[in-house]
C-alpha cells in the first residue's frame, strides 16, 4: 500500500505494513481498529483513515492517512468513500500483512433519525460480508473519533 501514514502524536511518517507488524510483535495483545471520516470544505473533501492500536485498559496509539479529493457533495458517496478507505486498509493489513483486525468503525448511525442511516444497512452488510466486525454510532468508535479529530 503506497499511502503515507503518520503517527497522530508527532506526525512522523511510518510504513504501514512494517509498523503494524512490529506493533503486533511487540504487543501481541493489542487490538487493531480501522476507521475513516471526512469533512467537506469549499472546494475539496478531506478524508482521514486511522489505524488504532488499542491496549486493553492502557490507552491507544493512532496512525493515520489523510487525503483531499475534489468536493463530494452527495452524502451517500462521501460516506461510501469513508467505508471503502477503511475496507482497503483493513484488507491490506489482514490479507497482505497477516495482521488481524478487531473491528472496523463506521461513521454511520443505526438511528433512522440521522441522515447517515440511509447508508447503514449497506455499509454494515458490506463490511460483515468481508468478515469484519463492524460497529456504528451511537457506540463509541475510537477509530472514527480519531479520524474526525484529524479532518476538523
C-alpha positions as CSV (number, residue, x, y, z in Angstrom):
1,X,0.0,0.0,0.0
2,X,1.5,3.3,-1.1
3,X,-0.4,5.6,1.2
4,X,1.7,7.7,3.6
5,X,0.7,7.0,7.2
6,X,1.8,9.2,10.1
7,X,1.8,8.9,13.9
8,X,-1.0,11.0,15.4
9,X,1.2,12.3,18.2
10,X,4.1,13.8,16.2
11,X,3.2,13.4,12.5
12,X,6.3,11.1,11.9
13,X,6.0,9.0,8.8
14,X,5.6,5.2,9.2
15,X,5.4,2.3,6.8
16,X,2.0,0.8,7.4
17,X,2.9,-2.9,6.9
18,X,6.1,-2.8,8.9
19,X,4.7,-0.6,11.7
20,X,1.6,-2.8,12.2
21,X,3.6,-6.0,12.2
22,X,6.1,-4.6,14.7
23,X,3.3,-3.4,17.0
24,X,1.7,-6.8,16.9
25,X,5.0,-8.5,17.5
26,X,5.9,-6.2,20.5
27,X,2.4,-6.2,21.9
28,X,0.6,-9.5,21.0
29,X,-2.5,-8.5,23.0
30,X,-3.0,-5.2,21.1
31,X,-6.3,-4.9,19.2
32,X,-6.5,-3.1,15.9
33,X,-9.4,-0.9,14.9
34,X,-9.7,0.8,11.5
35,X,-12.0,3.8,10.7
36,X,-12.4,6.8,8.5
37,X,-14.1,10.2,8.5
38,X,-14.5,13.0,6.1
39,X,-15.2,16.7,6.0
40,X,-16.3,18.9,3.2
41,X,-14.6,22.3,2.7
42,X,-15.3,24.9,0.0
43,X,-13.6,23.1,-2.9
44,X,-12.5,19.8,-1.5
45,X,-13.4,16.8,0.7
46,X,-10.8,15.8,3.2
47,X,-10.7,12.1,4.2
48,X,-8.7,10.7,7.2
49,X,-8.3,6.9,7.7
50,X,-7.0,5.8,11.1
51,X,-5.5,2.6,12.4
52,X,-5.9,2.4,16.2
53,X,-3.7,0.1,18.3
54,X,-5.8,-0.4,21.4
55,X,-4.1,-1.6,24.6
56,X,-6.6,-3.1,27.0
57,X,-7.0,-0.7,29.9
58,X,-3.9,1.1,28.9
59,X,-4.9,3.6,26.2
60,X,-4.3,3.6,22.4
61,X,-1.9,4.7,19.7
62,X,-3.0,6.0,16.4
63,X,-1.6,6.2,12.9
64,X,-3.4,7.9,10.0
65,X,-3.5,8.8,6.4
66,X,-5.1,12.0,5.1
67,X,-6.1,12.8,1.5
68,X,-8.0,15.6,-0.2
69,X,-10.3,14.9,-3.2
70,X,-12.5,17.1,-5.3
71,X,-15.6,18.2,-3.4
72,X,-18.0,15.3,-2.8
73,X,-21.4,16.8,-2.2
74,X,-23.5,13.6,-2.2
75,X,-23.7,12.2,1.4
76,X,-24.0,8.6,0.2
77,X,-20.9,8.8,-2.0
78,X,-18.9,10.6,0.7
79,X,-19.8,8.0,3.4
80,X,-19.2,5.2,1.0
81,X,-15.8,6.7,0.3
82,X,-15.0,6.5,4.0
83,X,-16.1,2.9,4.2
84,X,-14.1,1.9,1.1
85,X,-10.9,3.6,2.5
86,X,-11.4,1.6,5.8
87,X,-12.0,-1.6,4.0
88,X,-8.9,-1.1,1.8
89,X,-6.6,-0.5,4.8
90,X,-8.2,-3.3,6.9
91,X,-7.9,-5.7,3.9
92,X,-4.2,-4.8,3.3
93,X,-3.4,-5.4,7.0
94,X,-5.4,-8.6,7.2
95,X,-4.6,-10.3,3.9
96,X,-1.2,-8.9,2.9
97,X,0.4,-8.4,6.3
98,X,-1.3,-11.1,8.3
99,X,-2.3,-8.6,11.0
100,X,-5.7,-9.3,12.5
101,X,-8.3,-6.6,12.6
102,X,-10.5,-6.4,15.7
103,X,-13.1,-4.2,14.1
104,X,-14.0,-1.5,11.5
105,X,-15.6,1.6,12.9
106,X,-18.2,3.0,10.5
107,X,-19.3,6.7,10.7
108,X,-22.9,5.8,10.1
109,X,-25.8,5.8,12.6
110,X,-28.2,3.0,13.4
111,X,-30.8,5.5,14.4
112,X,-33.1,6.3,11.5
113,X,-33.4,9.9,12.7
114,X,-29.9,10.6,11.4
115,X,-29.1,11.1,7.7
116,X,-26.2,8.7,7.7
117,X,-28.7,5.9,8.5
118,X,-29.5,5.8,4.8
119,X,-26.1,4.1,4.3
120,X,-26.3,2.0,7.5
121,X,-27.5,-1.4,6.2
122,X,-25.4,-1.4,3.0
123,X,-22.2,-0.3,4.9
124,X,-22.6,-2.8,7.7
125,X,-23.6,-5.6,5.4
126,X,-20.6,-4.9,3.1
127,X,-18.1,-4.9,6.0
128,X,-19.6,-8.0,7.5
129,X,-19.7,-9.8,4.2
130,X,-15.9,-9.4,4.1
131,X,-15.5,-11.0,7.5
132,X,-15.1,-7.8,9.6
133,X,-16.8,-6.9,12.9
134,X,-18.4,-3.5,12.2
135,X,-19.5,-1.0,14.8
136,X,-21.5,2.1,14.2
137,X,-22.9,5.1,16.0
138,X,-24.2,5.6,18.7
139,X,-21.5,3.3,20.0
140,X,-18.1,4.7,21.0
141,X,-15.9,4.4,17.9
142,X,-12.2,5.1,18.6
143,X,-11.1,4.9,15.0
144,X,-13.7,7.3,13.6
145,X,-13.4,9.6,16.6
146,X,-9.6,9.9,15.8
147,X,-10.3,10.4,12.1
148,X,-12.9,13.1,13.0
149,X,-10.3,15.0,15.0
150,X,-7.9,14.9,12.0
151,X,-10.4,16.2,9.4
152,X,-11.8,19.0,11.6
